[in-house]
Amino acid sequence: MNGFGLQFVYDKDTFSMDDKMGDAEFDIGPFVEALRMRLAGLPSGTIITKVQPSRQNCLSEESSIIWSDGKLIQNLCLRLKNVESGEVELQLEWVNIPGSRGI
């Protein structure tokens, strides 16, 4: 799977409409690949893989995909595009939904 997550950032305040503050993209493929691995039994804090900033993503720094307390997580710091400057921090976490087929 090679997909991109497109994020839009808006400022929200009481006195005006939400203003678009920029957008950013990241490749969700490495996260999905890590989900397909058999990770149960690994110690908490194990780094599964690292994603480097590149021209194909908006990462402002290296992003690690980590097995933490029985969950797969990825912390991302994305540099916003189409705006003078700005960054947004995200955390991805896989949640298993009972009865779903998964990936």
MIDOSE-1310 file (N, C-alpha, C; in nm, 2 decimals, decimal comma, always signed):
residues 103
mngf	+0,09/-0,12/+0,00/+0,00/+0,00/+0,00/+0,09/+0,12/+0,00; +0,06/+0,21/-0,09/+0,14/+0,33/-0,10/+0,04/+0,45/-0,10; +0,01/+0,50/+0,01/-0,09/+0,61/+0,02/-0,04/+0,73/+0,09; -0,10/+0,84/+0,07/-0,05/+0,96/+0,14/-0,17/+1,01/+0,22
glqf	-0,13/+1,06/+0,34/-0,23/+1,13/+0,42/-0,22/+1,28/+0,40; -0,32/+1,34/+0,36/-0,33/+1,48/+0,33/-0,39/+1,55/+0,45; -0,33/+1,64/+0,51/-0,38/+1,71/+0,63/-0,40/+1,86/+0,60; -0,51/+1,92/+0,63/-0,54/+2,06/+0,62/-0,54/+2,12/+0,76
vydk	-0,48/+2,23/+0,78/-0,47/+2,30/+0,91/-0,55/+2,43/+0,90; -0,64/+2,45/+1,00/-0,72/+2,57/+1,00/-0,71/+2,63/+1,14; -0,72/+2,77/+1,15/-0,72/+2,83/+1,28/-0,87/+2,84/+1,31; -0,90/+2,82/+1,43/-1,04/+2,82/+1,48/-1,05/+2,93/+1,59
dtfs	-1,13/+3,02/+1,57/-1,15/+3,12/+1,68/-1,30/+3,16/+1,69; -1,33/+3,24/+1,79/-1,47/+3,27/+1,82/-1,52/+3,38/+1,72; -1,44/+3,47/+1,67/-1,49/+3,59/+1,61/-1,49/+3,58/+1,45; -1,43/+3,48/+1,39/-1,42/+3,47/+1,25/-1,44/+3,33/+1,20
mddk	-1,46/+3,32/+1,07/-1,46/+3,18/+1,01/-1,33/+3,12/+1,02; -1,33/+2,98/+1,01/-1,20/+2,91/+1,02/-1,12/+2,95/+0,90; -0,99/+2,99/+0,92/-0,90/+3,03/+0,82/-0,80/+2,92/+0,79; -0,79/+2,89/+0,66/-0,69/+2,78/+0,62/-0,55/+2,83/+0,65
mgda	-0,47/+2,75/+0,72/-0,34/+2,79/+0,77/-0,23/+2,71/+0,69; -0,27/+2,62/+0,60/-0,17/+2,54/+0,53/-0,21/+2,40/+0,51; -0,13/+2,32/+0,45/-0,16/+2,18/+0,43/-0,02/+2,10/+0,43; -0,03/+1,97/+0,45/+0,09/+1,89/+0,46/+0,05/+1,74/+0,42
efdi	+0,15/+1,67/+0,36/+0,13/+1,53/+0,32/+0,23/+1,44/+0,39; +0,19/+1,32/+0,41/+0,29/+1,22/+0,45/+0,25/+1,09/+0,40; +0,35/+1,00/+0,38/+0,33/+0,86/+0,33/+0,29/+0,77/+0,44; +0,17/+0,71/+0,43/+0,12/+0,62/+0,54/+0,17/+0,48/+0,51
gpfv	+0,23/+0,45/+0,40/+0,27/+0,32/+0,36/+0,36/+0,25/+0,46; +0,47/+0,32/+0,51/+0,55/+0,25/+0,61/+0,48/+0,21/+0,74; +0,38/+0,29/+0,78/+0,30/+0,26/+0,90/+0,22/+0,13/+0,87; +0,16/+0,13/+0,75/+0,07/+0,01/+0,72/+0,16/-0,12/+0,70
ealr	+0,28/-0,10/+0,65/+0,37/-0,21/+0,64/+0,41/-0,27/+0,78; +0,43/-0,18/+0,87/+0,46/-0,22/+1,01/+0,34/-0,29/+1,07; +0,22/-0,25/+1,04/+0,10/-0,31/+1,09/+0,10/-0,46/+1,05; +0,15/-0,49/+0,93/+0,14/-0,63/+0,88/+0,24/-0,72/+0,94
mrla	+0,34/-0,67/+1,01/+0,44/-0,75/+1,08/+0,38/-0,81/+1,21; +0,43/-0,92/+1,25/+0,39/-0,98/+1,37/+0,47/-0,92/+1,49; +0,41/-0,82/+1,56/+0,48/-0,75/+1,66/+0,46/-0,79/+1,80; +0,35/-0,87/+1,82/+0,32/-0,91/+1,96/+0,44/-0,97/+2,02
glps	+0,47/-0,94/+2,14/+0,58/-1,00/+2,22/+0,71/-0,91/+2,21; +0,71/-0,81/+2,13/+0,82/-0,72/+2,13/+0,82/-0,63/+2,25; +0,94/-0,60/+2,30/+0,94/-0,51/+2,42/+0,89/-0,37/+2,38; +0,82/-0,30/+2,48/+0,77/-0,17/+2,46/+0,89/-0,07/+2,43
gtii	+0,87/+0,02/+2,33/+0,98/+0,11/+2,30/+1,06/+0,06/+2,18; +1,03/-0,05/+2,12/+1,11/-0,10/+2,01/+1,08/-0,02/+1,89; +1,18/+0,03/+1,82/+1,16/+0,11/+1,70/+1,15/+0,01/+1,58; +1,04/+0,01/+1,51/+1,02/-0,08/+1,40/+1,09/-0,03/+1,28
tkvq	+1,07/+0,10/+1,25/+1,14/+0,16/+1,13/+1,14/+0,31/+1,15; +1,23/+0,37/+1,07/+1,24/+0,52/+1,07/+1,21/+0,57/+0,93; +1,14/+0,68/+0,93/+1,11/+0,75/+0,80/+1,18/+0,88/+0,79; +1,26/+0,90/+0,69/+1,34/+1,02/+0,67/+1,26/+1,13/+0,60
psrq	+1,29/+1,25/+0,63/+1,23/+1,36/+0,55/+1,28/+1,35/+0,40; +1,20/+1,39/+0,31/+1,24/+1,39/+0,17/+1,15/+1,48/+0,09; +1,17/+1,49/-0,04/+1,09/+1,58/-0,12/+0,95/+1,52/-0,14; +0,93/+1,39/-0,11/+0,81/+1,33/-0,13/+0,72/+1,33/-0,01
ncls	+0,76/+1,39/+0,10/+0,68/+1,41/+0,22/+0,71/+1,54/+0,28; +0,63/+1,58/+0,38/+0,65/+1,71/+0,44/+0,71/+1,70/+0,58; +0,78/+1,58/+0,61/+0,84/+1,57/+0,74/+0,95/+1,67/+0,76; +0,95/+1,73/+0,88/+1,05/+1,83/+0,91/+1,16/+1,76/+0,98
eess	+1,14/+1,64/+1,03/+1,25/+1,56/+1,10/+1,22/+1,42/+1,08; +1,31/+1,33/+1,12/+1,30/+1,19/+1,11/+1,17/+1,15/+1,20; +1,10/+1,05/+1,15/+0,98/+1,00/+1,22/+1,00/+0,85/+1,25; +0,99/+0,81/+1,37/+1,00/+0,67/+1,41/+0,86/+0,60/+1,42
iiws	+0,85/+0,48/+1,38/+0,73/+0,40/+1,40/+0,77/+0,30/+1,52; +0,70/+0,31/+1,62/+0,74/+0,24/+1,75/+0,63/+0,15/+1,80; +0,67/+0,04/+1,85/+0,58/-0,05/+1,93/+0,59/-0,01/+2,07; +0,47/+0,04/+2,12/+0,47/+0,09/+2,26/+0,35/+0,04/+2,33
dgkl	+0,37/-0,03/+2,44/+0,26/-0,08/+2,53/+0,16/-0,16/+2,45; +0,20/-0,24/+2,35/+0,11/-0,32/+2,27/+0,04/-0,25/+2,16; +0,09/-0,13/+2,13/+0,03/-0,05/+2,02/+0,13/+0,00/+1,93; +0,10/+0,02/+1,80/+0,19/+0,07/+1,70/+0,16/+0,22/+1,69
iqnl	+0,26/+0,30/+1,71/+0,24/+0,45/+1,70/+0,35/+0,51/+1,61; +0,32/+0,63/+1,56/+0,41/+0,71/+1,48/+0,39/+0,85/+1,51; +0,50/+0,92/+1,56/+0,49/+1,06/+1,58/+0,55/+1,13/+1,46; +0,48/+1,23/+1,41/+0,52/+1,30/+1,29/+0,52/+1,45/+1,32
clrl	+0,62/+1,52/+1,27/+0,63/+1,67/+1,27/+0,63/+1,71/+1,12; +0,52/+1,77/+1,08/+0,51/+1,80/+0,93/+0,52/+1,95/+0,91; +0,60/+1,99/+0,81/+0,61/+2,13/+0,77/+0,50/+2,16/+0,68; +0,43/+2,27/+0,71/+0,31/+2,31/+0,63/+0,35/+2,37/+0,50
knve	+0,27/+2,34/+0,39/+0,29/+2,40/+0,26/+0,18/+2,50/+0,24; +0,20/+2,58/+0,13/+0,10/+2,68/+0,09/+0,07/+2,78/+0,21; +0,18/+2,81/+0,28/+0,17/+2,91/+0,39/+0,31/+2,96/+0,41; +0,32/+3,08/+0,47/+0,45/+3,14/+0,50/+0,54/+3,05/+0,58
sgev	+0,49/+3,00/+0,69/+0,56/+2,90/+0,77/+0,47/+2,83/+0,87; +0,52/+2,72/+0,93/+0,44/+2,65/+1,03/+0,46/+2,51/+1,02; +0,44/+2,44/+1,13/+0,45/+2,30/+1,15/+0,33/+2,25/+1,23; +0,30/+2,12/+1,21/+0,19/+2,05/+1,29/+0,25/+1,92/+1,33
elql	+0,22/+1,88/+1,46/+0,26/+1,76/+1,51/+0,14/+1,66/+1,52; +0,16/+1,54/+1,47/+0,06/+1,44/+1,47/+0,11/+1,31/+1,54; +0,02/+1,23/+1,59/+0,05/+1,10/+1,64/-0,05/+1,00/+1,57; +0,00/+0,90/+1,50/-0,08/+0,80/+1,44/-0,08/+0,68/+1,54
ewvn	-0,20/+0,62/+1,56/-0,21/+0,50/+1,65/-0,31/+0,41/+1,58; -0,27/+0,28/+1,56/-0,37/+0,19/+1,51/-0,46/+0,14/+1,62; -0,59/+0,14/+1,59/-0,69/+0,09/+1,68/-0,77/-0,02/+1,61; -0,76/-0,14/+1,68/-0,84/-0,25/+1,63/-0,98/-0,24/+1,67
ipgs	-1,07/-0,25/+1,57/-1,22/-0,24/+1,60/-1,27/-0,38/+1,59; -1,34/-0,43/+1,70/-1,39/-0,56/+1,71/-1,49/-0,58/+1,59; -1,47/-0,70/+1,52/-1,56/-0,73/+1,41/-1,51/-0,68/+1,28; -1,41/-0,59/+1,27/-1,36/-0,54/+1,14/-1,26/-0,64/+1,08
rgi	-1,24/-0,63/+0,95/-1,15/-0,72/+0,88/-1,01/-0,68/+0,90; -0,98/-0,56/+0,94/-0,84/-0,51/+0,95/-0,79/-0,48/+0,81; -0,65/-0,49/+0,80/-0,59/-0,46/+0,67/-0,55/-0,59/+0,60
